[in-house]
């Protein structure tokens, strides 16, 4: 992953600060440290975003913004990490988290017939929340660690490629 590509495709401050739904967070979004493009802020930001993606409750964007501001890490990288959880991946992610929780807690698997209703939420969530929370926490932690190291590898490769390119440019101008 090239730094130029990452810089080009990450969210820019002006793209997010003017959104009407983020106006209550405008003061937080003006913190300069959230937009610094350095390895020491990008890598933990991406890892945090991956961890947040596995939280089985809505509001990943708000959680990401508040967490990145508190930790003073790169906000766009944090938001990028949260995109792992999207409409295509949410069901398999949380089903796998539930299965992991059931396995670790040595519980009998319960029927998980989903129905978009308050009664299903009331009845089913009370039976499944423990393995779901445990599995989500563990999968979030695992994905954050893996994501951090993958981003570190990509960052180092990108820096090395940049230095090689600069070295070639310097040799050709001399």
LOBAMAR-427713 format. One record per residue: residue number from 0; z, y, x of N, C-alpha, C, O in turn. Coordinates in steps of 0.02 Angstrom, whole numbers. Atoms other than C-alpha are relative to their C-alpha. Example, Ala and Ser with C-alpha at 12.3 -4.5 7.8 and 13.67 -1.06 7.14 Angstrom:
# LOBAMAR-427713
n;n.w;n.v;n.u;ca.w;ca.v;ca.u;c.w;c.v;c.u;o.w;o.v;o.u
0;0;-59;45;390;-225;615;0;60;45;33;59;97
1;-3;-59;-42;357;-53;684;37;55;-39;45;110;-14
//
This chain:
# LOBAMAR-427713
n;n.w;n.v;n.u;ca.w;ca.v;ca.u;c.w;c.v;c.u;o.w;o.v;o.u
0;0;-59;43;0;0;0;0;61;45;45;70;87
1;5;-59;-42;-53;162;80;42;56;-29;49;63;-89
2;-42;-56;22;60;314;75;-40;50;-41;-15;77;-90
3;42;-47;36;-85;422;18;-10;-23;-73;-7;17;-119
4;8;29;66;-115;304;-130;64;10;-41;61;30;-99
5;-64;-6;35;70;305;-175;14;72;-19;34;86;-75
6;-11;-71;14;84;494;-160;-44;24;-58;-23;63;-100
7;48;-22;51;-71;516;-268;19;-25;-70;9;11;-119
8;-11;31;65;-15;399;-408;71;5;-27;83;-11;-85
9;-68;-9;27;172;434;-421;2;63;-43;-39;109;-35
10;-8;-57;45;229;556;-554;18;62;40;59;59;87
11;-14;-64;-32;231;737;-499;50;39;-43;54;28;-103
12;-51;-38;39;371;858;-549;-29;37;-59;1;37;-113
13;28;-39;55;256;966;-655;-23;-44;-59;-28;-20;-115
14;21;45;53;199;813;-754;57;-20;-46;45;-38;-104
15;-56;25;39;372;771;-815;47;56;-23;79;49;-76
16;-48;-53;17;472;933;-818;-14;36;-66;32;59;-98
17;19;-38;60;376;1010;-963;-3;-41;-63;-22;-14;-116
18;0;42;60;390;864;-1084;56;22;-47;113;32;-25
19;-48;-26;48;478;920;-1241;61;-45;-7;117;-20;-16
20;-55;46;10;584;763;-1254;47;-4;61;100;-34;57
21;-43;0;-59;653;788;-1078;32;68;13;63;79;65
22;-30;-67;-8;707;969;-1104;75;-2;11;101;38;50
23;-72;2;-14;892;920;-1112;16;-19;73;71;-6;97
24;-10;22;-70;870;848;-936;-34;47;50;-40;30;109
25;38;-45;-42;776;998;-866;38;20;63;9;25;117
26;-41;-20;-58;919;1049;-751;1;-57;51;-3;-45;112
27;0;57;-46;927;874;-678;-68;-9;33;-72;-24;92
28;68;11;-26;738;863;-657;-20;53;52;-69;43;88
29;14;-52;-50;741;1022;-551;36;-12;66;30;29;112
30;-32;16;-64;845;938;-415;-54;-22;49;-90;-71;37
31;53;12;-48;731;940;-263;3;-69;32;-49;-99;47
32;-7;65;-33;801;779;-188;-34;-56;-39;-51;-108;-10
33;31;51;41;727;681;-333;-75;-8;14;-105;-58;-5
34;72;0;-10;551;722;-276;-19;-8;74;-78;-2;91
35;13;8;-71;568;693;-88;-35;-67;12;-15;-118;-15
36;41;58;-12;439;570;-23;15;-27;70;-21;-13;118
37;-20;32;-63;528;474;115;20;-72;-14;41;-88;-70
38;-18;70;8;560;290;143;71;-10;-23;86;-55;-62
39;-71;8;18;748;314;128;15;19;-72;70;6;-96
40;-10;-15;71;726;381;-49;-46;-42;-45;-29;-56;-102
41;48;39;40;574;281;-107;24;-71;-10;24;-96;-66
42;-20;71;3;639;106;-66;59;-12;-47;55;-55;-90
43;-55;12;48;808;120;-154;-18;22;-71;7;-6;-119
44;22;-21;67;724;213;-297;-37;-55;-36;-25;-68;-95
45;38;55;30;603;72;-328;45;-58;-18;39;-88;-72
46;-48;55;13;742;-58;-314;43;16;-61;55;-28;-103
47;-41;-19;58;850;38;-437;-40;-5;-65;-15;-29;-115
48;43;5;60;704;49;-559;-9;-72;-22;-9;-86;-82
49;6;71;18;681;-140;-551;64;-25;-32;62;-64;-80
50;-64;21;29;866;-166;-585;7;27;-72;27;-10;-117
51;-5;-31;66;862;-45;-732;-47;-34;-50;-31;-40;-109
52;49;32;45;708;-134;-804;30;-62;-33;9;-80;-88
53;-30;61;29;817;-288;-835;60;14;-44;93;-32;-68
54;-54;-16;47;947;-195;-937;-25;-14;-70;-76;15;-91
55;28;21;65;928;-273;-1109;16;49;-58;29;28;-114
56;-11;-52;51;953;-109;-1203;-54;53;9;-80;61;64
57;51;-53;-6;831;33;-1240;26;59;41;87;67;50
58;-19;-62;-36;831;195;-1141;-7;-5;75;28;29;112
59;8;9;-72;769;140;-971;-18;66;35;6;78;91
60;20;-63;-31;690;310;-936;60;46;10;68;75;64
61;-59;-43;-5;849;407;-971;49;-27;52;75;11;92
62;-45;32;-49;954;283;-872;-27;11;71;11;26;117
63;31;-9;-66;830;296;-727;8;72;25;25;83;83
64;-5;-70;-19;831;486;-726;72;17;20;84;47;73
65;-70;-15;-16;1021;498;-731;24;-36;63;61;-7;103
66;-21;39;-59;1045;361;-600;-32;29;64;2;36;115
67;34;-28;-59;915;434;-480;31;67;18;40;82;78
68;-32;-65;-14;995;606;-498;68;-9;31;86;27;78
69;-67;13;-27;1168;537;-465;-3;-25;72;38;-6;113
70;6;30;-67;1111;439;-312;-45;41;47;-49;25;107
71;46;-43;-39;988;574;-252;-55;-41;34;-66;-35;95
72;56;40;-25;843;453;-233;-63;18;-39;-59;53;-89
73;64;-20;27;659;468;-275;-8;-21;-74;-8;-81;-89
74;6;12;72;638;483;-464;-66;-35;-18;-65;-83;-57
75;61;35;18;453;434;-475;0;-73;19;-25;-115;-18
76;-3;71;-20;485;273;-378;47;-38;-46;35;-96;-62
77;-46;32;47;632;236;-493;-34;-14;-66;-28;-68;-95
78;36;9;63;525;262;-647;-55;-53;7;-68;-90;-40
79;51;51;-12;387;156;-570;31;-70;-4;1;-116;-33
80;-34;64;3;511;13;-549;17;-21;-72;16;-81;-88
81;-18;18;69;562;22;-732;-60;-24;-40;-52;-55;-92
82;60;20;37;382;-8;-785;-12;-75;0;-57;-99;-34
83;3;73;2;406;-193;-749;14;-24;-71;-15;-72;-94
84;-17;16;69;482;-198;-922;-47;41;-45;-40;102;-51
85;48;-33;44;340;-158;-1042;-14;-47;-59;11;-103;-59
86;11;43;59;277;-227;-1208;-28;-70;16;-17;-116;-22
87;27;66;-17;186;-370;-1120;51;-45;35;47;-106;30
88;-46;40;-40;331;-425;-1011;71;-5;-29;110;-47;-7
89;-69;-3;23;487;-386;-1112;24;-68;-28;80;-89;-13
90;-22;64;30;493;-550;-1210;11;-54;54;63;-86;54
91;-13;51;-51;468;-666;-1060;57;18;47;94;-26;69
92;-54;-21;-45;587;-563;-953;68;-18;-29;109;-49;4
93;-66;10;29;732;-571;-1073;11;-72;-22;68;-95;-26
94;-8;71;14;698;-749;-1125;20;-38;63;64;-81;61
95;-18;31;-65;703;-801;-941;72;19;19;109;-22;46
96;-69;-22;-15;863;-698;-920;50;-40;-42;102;-61;-18
97;-43;40;44;939;-786;-1070;6;-72;25;61;-100;27
98;-1;69;-24;889;-957;-1002;42;-6;64;79;-54;73
99;-40;0;-62;965;-914;-832;74;4;-17;115;-31;13
100;-70;-6;21;1126;-860;-916;27;-63;-31;84;-83;-18
101;-20;64;31;1133;-1019;-1020;12;-52;54;61;-90;51
102;-6;49;-54;1106;-1123;-863;63;12;42;100;-35;57
103;-58;-15;-43;1240;-1034;-760;65;-10;-38;113;-37;-10
104;-61;8;40;1368;-1032;-901;8;-71;-27;59;-87;-58
105;-1;70;23;1327;-1215;-941;11;-4;-76;52;-43;-101
106;-4;-1;73;1304;-1177;-1125;-57;-42;-29;-107;-54;4
107;55;32;36;1202;-1272;-1251;-48;55;-23;-26;108;-47
108;49;-50;21;1042;-1180;-1287;2;6;-76;1;-45;-112
109;-2;-13;72;1047;-1101;-1459;-70;17;-23;-112;40;16
110;64;-19;29;901;-1075;-1575;-8;75;8;38;114;-3
111;14;-70;-13;820;-910;-1534;-60;22;-41;-109;46;-13
112;55;-19;45;709;-879;-1684;6;74;-16;50;94;-54
113;-3;-73;7;673;-694;-1679;-27;22;-68;-78;-3;-93
114;22;-32;61;659;-591;-1836;22;72;4;81;86;18
115;-16;-71;-6;652;-402;-1839;39;23;-61;11;51;-108
116;-43;-19;56;799;-373;-1955;71;11;25;91;-14;77
117;-70;-13;-18;976;-311;-1951;42;-64;-2;85;-74;40
118;-39;62;6;1044;-479;-2007;-11;-45;60;36;-77;84
119;12;40;-60;959;-569;-1861;38;30;59;69;-7;97
120;-34;-33;-55;1027;-440;-1740;75;-13;-4;107;-29;46
121;-72;10;10;1203;-456;-1813;20;-72;15;70;-84;49
122;-19;70;-6;1205;-646;-1818;-20;-30;68;21;-65;98
123;25;32;-60;1101;-695;-1667;26;31;64;42;-4;112
124;-23;-33;-61;1156;-565;-1541;72;-18;16;91;-21;75
125;-70;19;-13;1337;-615;-1562;4;-68;34;53;-82;69
126;1;65;-32;1289;-791;-1505;-35;0;68;-26;-47;108
127;41;2;-60;1172;-743;-1363;15;55;51;-14;55;105
128;-9;-57;-44;1241;-586;-1283;28;-18;68;8;12;118
129;-30;17;-65;1344;-670;-1146;-52;-27;50;-58;0;105
130;50;23;-48;1204;-772;-1067;-55;51;14;-81;54;69
131;52;-51;-9;1080;-630;-1095;23;53;50;-15;71;95
132;-25;-51;-45;1189;-502;-1006;6;-27;71;-15;5;119
133;-8;29;-67;1231;-618;-861;-68;-13;32;-79;5;90
134;66;14;-26;1051;-675;-839;-38;64;17;-72;67;68
135;33;-64;-13;986;-496;-851;28;32;63;-10;59;103
136;-31;-29;-60;1111;-436;-721;-24;-36;63;-43;-3;111
137;20;38;-59;1067;-576;-600;-74;9;16;-93;17;74
138;71;-9;-11;880;-560;-624;-15;71;23;-58;82;66
139;8;-69;-22;892;-371;-606;21;9;72;-13;43;111
140;-24;-3;-69;993;-389;-447;-49;-33;48;-66;-5;100
141;48;36;-42;873;-517;-375;-65;39;7;-91;45;62
142;63;-37;-4;719;-416;-419;8;65;39;-39;87;73
143;-13;-61;-38;798;-258;-346;0;-15;75;-29;23;114
144;-2;18;-71;833;-345;-180;-71;-17;25;-92;8;78
145;68;18;-19;658;-422;-173;-45;62;1;-84;71;48
146;40;-61;4;579;-257;-226;14;47;58;-32;78;84
147;-18;-43;-57;674;-161;-92;-35;-25;63;-66;14;99
148;29;27;-61;615;-277;46;-76;1;-2;-108;13;50
149;73;-5;5;436;-283;-19;-23;73;11;-73;85;45
150;17;-70;-10;432;-93;-26;10;20;73;-28;60;100
151;-12;-13;-71;505;-88;150;-58;-25;42;-81;10;87
152;57;29;-37;366;-202;214;-62;43;-11;-97;60;36
153;58;-42;16;233;-99;125;5;68;35;-45;93;61
154;-12;-65;-32;309;62;192;-15;-5;75;-49;38;103
155;11;8;-72;309;-3;372;-73;-12;17;-99;15;66
156;71;12;-11;131;-67;360;-39;66;-8;-83;81;32
157;34;-63;12;75;100;290;12;49;57;-34;84;78
158;-16;-44;-56;164;197;428;-39;-22;62;-67;20;98
159;36;26;-58;88;84;562;-75;16;-6;-106;36;44
160;71;-16;10;-87;106;488;-12;75;11;-63;94;41
161;6;-72;-9;-61;294;483;3;19;74;-38;59;97
162;-7;-15;-72;-4;299;665;-62;-24;39;-84;10;84
163;61;25;-33;-153;192;720;-59;46;-13;-97;62;32
164;54;-45;17;-273;306;627;6;66;38;-43;91;64
165;-12;-63;-37;-195;461;706;-14;-9;74;-43;35;106
166;13;14;-71;-202;380;878;-75;-2;14;-98;25;64
167;73;4;-8;-388;342;856;-31;70;-5;-76;86;33
168;26;-68;8;-419;520;797;14;41;63;-30;79;85
169;-18;-37;-60;-328;591;948;-43;-22;60;-62;19;100
170;41;25;-54;-426;479;1068;-73;24;-7;-106;39;43
171;69;-20;11;-592;528;989;-9;75;12;-64;97;30
172;6;-72;-11;-555;715;1002;9;17;74;-12;71;95
173;-9;-14;-72;-508;702;1187;-59;-17;38;-60;-9;99
//
